[in-house]
């Protein structure tokens, strides 16, 4: 199953089955850092997981430098120690239903040490907005130099502010496209993407034009918008 990149790390705890990535089976509990492109995951059997989507700097609570998680899947054993990871897996597996599993993971997360970098938090919110300012303008609005913002952003998020803004905009485009498709029963013909209104989507989420959107889809998803939105689920 192809999984598109998002602007935050994702933690998963499997309570049934196993998930495989390119390098082989993933650990029962682990974290996949921010990805620079589409990645394939395989479920060779029925699988049940609790997934956590971190905020831009939320994975810092796991103690690893953000850059070390980029384009990687890392076991919680490696990050927090075997005893702590095993305890979490046991609690999730022994929970009586999905609500109890989610509560177990939430409790686990609240016990992790985490101090948000307020500057990075404000910057990530500004950069994720439609019509976001340039990195230089964002830094000026926050009262720091562009170099200071770049350094602190990379430390906490693992990406440059510009890379983060691009990925956040790509995410908005995916959400807008799916919303547009769910609102219509239209089916594509063999030659055209026009009825998907890529131009409208591009304008709505902050791209300069349709071509700009198509370039990002090719980079982040490795395909064309038409192939991405209309392939079999």
C-alpha positions as CSV (number, residue, x, y, z in Angstrom):
1,X,0.0,0.0,0.0
2,X,1.5,3.3,-1.0
3,X,1.6,5.9,1.8
4,X,2.1,9.6,0.9
5,X,4.4,11.8,3.0
6,X,2.9,14.1,5.6
7,X,4.4,16.9,7.6
8,X,4.8,15.0,10.9
9,X,6.1,11.6,12.1
10,X,3.8,8.7,12.7
11,X,3.9,6.2,15.5
12,X,2.3,2.8,15.2
13,X,1.5,0.0,17.7
14,X,0.3,-3.3,16.2
15,X,-2.0,-5.4,18.3
16,X,-2.7,-7.8,15.5
17,X,-0.6,-9.0,12.5
18,X,2.6,-7.3,11.1
19,X,3.4,-4.5,8.7
20,X,6.3,-4.8,6.2
21,X,8.2,-2.0,4.6
22,X,11.0,-2.1,2.0
23,X,13.6,-3.3,4.5
24,X,11.3,-6.1,5.9
25,X,8.9,-6.4,8.8
26,X,8.5,-3.4,11.1
27,X,8.7,-3.7,14.8
28,X,5.5,-4.1,16.8
29,X,5.8,-0.5,18.1
30,X,7.8,2.1,16.2
31,X,8.0,5.5,14.6
32,X,8.2,6.4,11.0
33,X,9.7,9.9,10.5
34,X,8.7,12.5,8.0
35,X,9.1,11.1,4.5
36,X,10.5,12.9,1.4
37,X,8.3,10.8,-0.9
38,X,5.8,8.0,-1.3
39,X,6.6,4.8,0.6
40,X,5.2,1.3,0.3
41,X,3.9,-0.7,3.2
42,X,2.6,-4.3,3.0
43,X,0.0,-6.1,5.2
44,X,0.5,-9.8,4.4
45,X,-2.2,-10.6,6.9
46,X,-5.1,-9.0,8.8
47,X,-3.5,-6.2,10.8
48,X,-4.7,-4.0,13.6
49,X,-2.8,-0.9,14.6
50,X,-3.1,2.2,16.8
51,X,-1.6,5.1,14.8
52,X,-0.5,8.5,16.2
53,X,0.1,11.4,13.9
54,X,2.5,13.8,15.6
55,X,2.6,17.5,15.2
56,X,5.6,19.0,13.4
57,X,7.8,18.9,16.5
58,X,5.8,16.3,18.5
59,X,8.2,13.4,17.8
60,X,10.8,15.3,19.8
61,X,9.1,13.7,22.9
62,X,10.8,10.4,21.9
63,X,14.2,11.8,22.6
64,X,15.8,11.3,19.1
65,X,17.1,14.2,17.0
66,X,14.4,14.9,14.4
67,X,16.9,14.5,11.5
68,X,17.6,10.9,12.6
69,X,14.0,9.9,12.0
70,X,13.8,11.4,8.4
71,X,12.9,8.7,5.9
72,X,13.3,6.0,8.5
73,X,11.2,3.6,10.5
74,X,12.6,3.2,14.0
75,X,11.6,0.7,16.8
76,X,10.4,2.2,20.1
77,X,12.9,-0.2,21.7
78,X,15.7,1.8,20.1
79,X,14.3,5.1,21.2
80,X,12.9,4.5,24.7
81,X,14.2,1.1,25.8
82,X,12.8,-2.4,25.5
83,X,11.1,-2.4,28.9
84,X,9.0,0.7,28.1
85,X,8.1,-0.4,24.6
86,X,7.2,-3.9,25.7
87,X,4.9,-2.5,28.4
88,X,3.1,-0.3,25.9
89,X,2.6,-3.2,23.5
90,X,1.3,-5.4,26.2
91,X,-1.2,-2.8,27.3
92,X,-2.5,-2.3,23.8
93,X,-2.7,-6.0,23.0
94,X,-4.5,-6.7,26.2
95,X,-7.0,-3.8,25.9
96,X,-10.6,-5.0,25.5
97,X,-11.6,-2.7,22.7
98,X,-10.4,0.1,20.4
99,X,-11.2,2.9,22.9
100,X,-9.2,1.2,25.6
101,X,-6.3,0.8,23.1
102,X,-6.3,4.5,22.3
103,X,-6.5,5.5,25.9
104,X,-3.5,3.3,26.7
105,X,-1.5,5.0,23.9
106,X,-2.6,8.5,25.0
107,X,-1.5,7.7,28.6
108,X,1.8,6.5,27.4
109,X,2.3,9.8,25.4
110,X,1.3,12.1,28.3
111,X,4.1,10.5,30.4
112,X,6.8,11.3,27.9
113,X,8.9,14.4,28.6
114,X,8.1,17.1,26.1
115,X,8.8,20.8,26.1
116,X,7.6,22.6,23.0
117,X,9.8,25.2,21.3
118,X,7.3,28.1,21.1
119,X,9.1,29.7,18.2
120,X,9.0,26.6,16.1
121,X,5.4,26.1,17.0
122,X,4.4,29.5,15.9
123,X,6.5,29.2,12.7
124,X,5.0,25.8,11.8
125,X,1.5,27.2,12.2
126,X,2.3,30.2,10.0
127,X,4.1,28.2,7.3
128,X,1.2,25.7,7.1
129,X,-1.4,28.3,6.3
130,X,-2.8,28.9,2.9
131,X,-1.0,31.8,1.4
132,X,1.9,31.5,3.9
133,X,4.6,34.1,3.9
134,X,8.1,33.3,2.7
135,X,10.5,31.9,5.2
136,X,12.3,35.3,5.4
137,X,9.0,37.1,6.1
138,X,8.0,34.5,8.6
139,X,11.3,34.9,10.5
140,X,10.8,38.7,10.5
141,X,7.3,38.4,11.8
142,X,8.6,36.3,14.6
143,X,11.4,38.7,15.4
144,X,14.3,36.3,14.6
145,X,16.8,36.0,11.7
146,X,16.1,33.6,8.9
147,X,19.2,31.7,9.9
148,X,18.0,31.4,13.5
149,X,14.7,30.1,12.4
150,X,16.3,27.6,10.0
151,X,18.6,26.2,12.8
152,X,15.9,25.8,15.4
153,X,13.3,24.4,12.9
154,X,15.7,21.7,11.7
155,X,16.6,20.8,15.3
156,X,13.0,20.3,16.2
157,X,11.3,19.2,13.0
158,X,14.1,17.7,10.9
159,X,13.2,19.7,7.8
160,X,14.0,23.2,6.8
161,X,11.1,25.7,7.1
162,X,10.8,25.8,3.3
163,X,10.6,22.0,3.0
164,X,8.0,21.9,5.7
165,X,5.9,24.6,4.0
166,X,6.0,22.6,0.8
167,X,4.9,19.4,2.4
168,X,2.1,21.1,4.3
169,X,0.8,22.6,1.1
170,X,0.9,19.2,-0.6
171,X,-1.1,17.7,2.2
172,X,-3.7,20.5,1.8
173,X,-3.9,19.7,-1.9
174,X,-4.5,16.0,-1.2
175,X,-7.3,16.8,1.3
176,X,-8.9,19.3,-1.2
177,X,-8.8,16.8,-4.1
178,X,-10.4,14.0,-2.1
179,X,-13.1,16.4,-0.9
180,X,-13.8,17.4,-4.4
181,X,-14.0,13.8,-5.6
182,X,-16.2,12.7,-2.8
183,X,-18.7,15.5,-3.7
184,X,-19.1,14.2,-7.2
185,X,-19.7,11.0,-9.0
186,X,-17.6,12.1,-12.0
187,X,-15.3,9.5,-13.5
188,X,-12.2,10.5,-15.6
189,X,-11.8,9.9,-19.3
190,X,-8.7,8.4,-20.7
191,X,-7.0,11.7,-21.5
192,X,-8.0,14.5,-19.2
193,X,-7.6,15.6,-15.6
194,X,-9.4,18.8,-16.2
195,X,-12.7,17.8,-14.6
196,X,-10.8,17.3,-11.4
197,X,-10.4,21.1,-11.4
198,X,-6.7,21.0,-10.6
199,X,-6.5,24.7,-11.2
200,X,-9.2,25.4,-8.5
201,X,-7.4,23.0,-6.1
202,X,-4.1,24.7,-6.7
203,X,-5.5,28.2,-6.1
204,X,-7.4,27.1,-3.0
205,X,-4.4,25.6,-1.2
206,X,-1.8,28.1,-2.1
207,X,0.0,27.0,-5.3
208,X,1.0,29.5,-8.0
209,X,-0.8,27.5,-10.6
210,X,-1.8,24.0,-11.8
211,X,1.7,23.2,-13.1
212,X,3.2,24.0,-9.7
213,X,0.8,21.5,-8.1
214,X,1.6,18.9,-10.7
215,X,5.3,19.2,-10.0
216,X,4.8,18.7,-6.3
217,X,2.6,15.6,-6.9
218,X,5.3,14.1,-9.1
219,X,8.0,14.8,-6.5
220,X,6.1,13.7,-3.4
221,X,3.9,10.9,-4.9
222,X,6.0,9.8,-7.8
223,X,3.1,9.9,-10.2
224,X,0.6,12.3,-12.0
225,X,-2.5,13.7,-10.2
226,X,-4.8,11.6,-12.4
227,X,-3.0,8.4,-11.5
228,X,-2.8,9.4,-7.9
229,X,-6.5,10.3,-7.4
230,X,-8.1,7.6,-9.6
231,X,-6.1,4.5,-9.0
232,X,-7.8,1.6,-7.2
233,X,-8.0,2.2,-3.4
